């Protein structure tokens, strides 16, 4: 059998291991040191003292722990099994380091807004990975903690969201975010009609909050079919998370469809952001109006420049709202009842947050 990639190597590895199946014993009570090892590693086989442990299909579509002991094998068989495990794990770890390193390197580069504009080297087109394409990507960044402080809880929750043993996610932890690469099952939509990636993202946010009291911001992708596309997606996800943190901090779940004008504003160079904000909003206007300025403009935009709805949202009489709008016009020179002027003042207020 020609071993072409990570998936073929895993299949070949399991075929060899199954040669020892008749001498394996399935058990219900598993030692704590075996349970502590990630399931993905146990499925490939781990050696502890004179036992080799696996997670195996018991014939009833259930995964159960099984082991074979050294005293059930002759010397040649034991050495062969040991060499198979060591060789496979060495190749797995080397392959994992290559693709994971490229992914984390991409996240350390300057975030970029649009995936189609992100440049990826051609030499990684055939990167060896331990999954089959397509996959979908879920990235999460905690809101009130560093990634390092809550990485174990996030990893555990991500791994619990796999659709089955063969669809457990590959988790990458970086200082900027945590990414889960999920093998995609045959169906791209869940039972409720939601896209699987979107459904998983909401489940992750809810699971982190209810089980670990962690507030996170999550981005999900649609199917990804190549490693360069995966890198572009991861970089864009980081950009979307950083943009949302600045402009829409209460939005917990984001998609690769993006954040519209917020992305454009976040991409402006810092010196130009401040110059534009200072030009549109004089210090005198900000001092005189205070929070009233941003509150009025933001709600007015959200209400599609509808005076009655804005007055209702602000708990103001319509005449009081008119007075505020006139004050803004006098102090800034912009009449926010006009769409162009409203967008000009609103974008300057957003840039003042950066």
N, C-alpha and C positions, 0 to 999 in steps of 0.2 A: 504494500500500500504506500503510495507516495504521499508524504506528509507535507502539505502545502502551507497551512496556516495554523493559528491557535486552535480553531475549532476542530480541524482534522487531527491535530496532535492529541487533543483531549479524547476524541473518539478512539484513536489508536491505543492510547494509554488505557482506557477503560476496557477495551477488548482484551488486552494482555492481562489486566488485573482479573477479569472474569474467569480466566483459566484457573484461578484459585478459589472460585466461588463455592465449590462443593465443601471446602474445608472451613468456610467462614461461619461464624455463629452470630445470629441476630440477637440483640439484647434490648431490654427495656430500661434497665438501670445502667446508666453510663457514668463513668468516673468524672469528677468535676474538672480535672485537667483536660479531658477530651472535650467536654461541653464548652469550655472556655475558648477553644480554637474556632475561628470563623468557619461556618458551614462550607463555604466554597473550598477551603483548604482540606477539610475532612473528606469531601467528595472525591478529591484527587488522591487522598490517602496520606495518613500521617503515621509516623513510627514513634511509639513511646515504649521505651524499654524493649521487652520481647513481644510486643503486640503491634500489629499494624491495623489501624482503624479506618473505616470507610463509612460514608453515608450511602446506602444502597437501596435500590428498589426491591421491596420484598416480594414482588409478584402480584401485589394487590393495589398497585399504584400508590403506595405509601413509601416515604423515605424513612429508613430505620438505620440505626447504628449497627454496624457489624464489625467483627474483628477476626483476625487469624493469628494464631500464636506460633512462635518459632518452633515449638516442639512438635507441631503438626506437619512441618516441612523438613525435607532433608537439607543438607548444607548448601547444595547447588541451588535449590529452589529459593531458599532464604536469601542467598546472596543475589540471585537474579531479581527477586522482588525488591530488595533494598536498592539495587542499582537503578531499576526502573523508576522508583520514587524519587531518588536523588537527581537523576537525569531530567525527569519531567519537571521537578520543582526548580531546578537550575534554569531550564529554558523558559519556564513560566515567569520566573522572577526577572530574568534578563529582558524578556519581551515586555513585561509590565513596566519595567523601568524606562524602556525606550518610549512607549506611547505616553506614559504618564508624565515623563519629563518634558516631552514636546507640548503637552497640554498645559502644564504649569508654566512653562516658558512663555506660552502665548498669553496667559493671564497676567504675566509680569510686564508685558509690553504696554504701551500707552493704549487705553481703551479707545475703540473706534465705533462710530455710530452705525454704519450700514454694512451689513454682511457682504454685499456684493463688491464693496470698495476695499475690503480687507485683503491684503496681499498674503498669500500662503505659498511657501516654496513647493516646487513641483516634485522634489525628491522624496516627499513623504506620502505621495499618492498611494503607494503600496505598503504603507506601514503595517507590520504584523500586529494584529490585535486579537484578544481572546474571545471575541464575540462575532456573531454573524450580522451583516447589515440587512435591513435597516435597524436603527436604534432611535430612541428619543432621549433628549437630555433634560434633566431637571437641575437647576442651580439654586442654591439657597444661601442667603447671607443674614445672620442674626441682626436684629434691630438694636438691641440694647446690650449686647455682649460682644466680645471678640470671638472670632472663629475658633481660636485655640481653646477658649474656656468651655465651649459647648460642643466641640467636634464629635465626641463619643456619643452624646445623646442624638445628634443629628444623623450620624452614621447609622445608628441602631434603627432610627425611625425610617430612614431611606431604605434600608435593607428589608424592613418589614413590609414594604409596599410592592415588592416584586410579585409578579403574577403566579409564580411557582418556582420550584427549585432551579429549573433551567433558565429562569428569567430574573434571577436575583441581580440587582444592579452592581456595576463596578463603580466604587466610590473613590473620588479623588479629593483630598483635603488640601486646600491652598490657604494662604493667609488672607486672601481677599474674599473667597467664597468656597462652598463645598458643592461639588458636582456629582450627580448620579447618572450613570450611563445605563439605560434600561433596554435590554433586548426587546424588540417589538414582536408581540404575538400576532397571529393571523388577523385578528380583528383590531382595527384602529380606533374604534369607539367602544365605550363602556356600555353597560346595560341601561344607563340613563340617557344615552345618546350623546354624551360629552366625548370629545376627543380624549384618548387615553392619557396623553401627556397633561392635558388640562385637569382631568379628573384626579390624576396622581398629585398634581401641584396643590389642589385644594385639600386633598387628604393629608398631604405633608404639613401644610400650614396648620390645619386643625389638630393633627396628631401631636405636633410639637407643642402647641399651646395647652392642650388638654392633659398630655402625659408628662411633659417636662417643663411646662410653664415658660417656654421659649417663644418669643415673638420673632418670626422670620419673614423675610420678603423672598418670594420664589418666582423664578421665571421658567416657563416650560416651552418646549419646541415641538414642532411636528416632525415626521420621520426624517432622519438623517441617513444618507446613503454612502458617505465616504469620510475618510479621516480629515482631509482638508476642510470639508464642510463642517465637521465636528469642531475643529479649531476656530473657524470663523464664527460659528454659533456661540461657543463659549466666550469669545472676546466680546461679541455683541451683548450677550447676557450681562456681563459685568458692566458694560456701558449703560444698559437699561437700568440696572439696580442702582448705580451711582446717580443717574438722572432722577429716578424716582425718589431717592433719599432727599434730594434737594427741593424738588418741586411738588411731589405728591406723596408725602411720607405716610399717609394712612392707607395707601393702596398696597395690599399684601400679595396679590397674585398678578403677574405680568406675563404677556405673551410676546413672541417674536414679531408680532405685527407692529409692535413699537409704541412709542409715546408721542408721536406727532411733533407738534411745534416745540414741546419740551426738549426733545432731542436736539433740535436745531439750536435752541437757545443755549443748551449746555455745551455745545461744540464751539461756541464763540470764544475767542482768546480772552483771557482774563482782563487785559488792559482795555480791550474794546468793550467788554461787558460794562465795566465801570464808567467808561467815557460816555456810552450810550445812556446809562441810567442817570448819570449826573446831568446830561443835556436835557433829558425829558422831564426829570423831577428835580427842580431846584431845591436846595437845602431849606429855603424859606417855606416851601410848600410842604415838605415832609415834617418840618417842625410845627407848622401851624395845624396840620390835619392829623398828625399822629397815626394811630391804628385805624382811625376812621377812613383814611384814604384807601388803604389796601382792602379793608373789609367791604367798603362800598363798591369798589371797582371789581373785586373778585366775585361777589354775589351778583352784580349786574351782568357780568360776562356769563356766569353760570345760568342766569335766567334769560339768556339770549336777548339782552337789552330791553326786556319787558319791565316797564315801570311798575305796574301793579304787583307782579309777582315778586319783584325785588323789594318793594315796600313791605309786602307780607313777610318775606323771609327775614328782613331786618327789624321787624316789629315797629315800623315807622308809618306815620301818615304820609300819604303821597306828597303833600306839600313840603314836609320835612325832607323827604328824599330829593325833591327838586332843589331845595335850598342847598343840600350837600353837593349836588352835581354842579350847581352854579359856583359854589366855593371852589371846587376843584378846577373849574374852567378859569376862574379869576386868578388862581395861584399858579396854574401850570400852563394855561393857554390852550388846553385841550378840552373839547366838549365830548364827554364820553357817551353822549347819546348818538354820536356818529360812530359807525363801526370802525373806521380807520383810526380815529382818535382813541377809542376804547382799547383797541388792540395795542396801540403805541404805549399807552400808559400801563396797561396790564403787563406787557412784556418787560417794561422797565422795572416794574415792581418785582417781577420774578427774578430778573438779573440782580437786583439788590440783595437777594437772598444768598447769592453765591459768594 
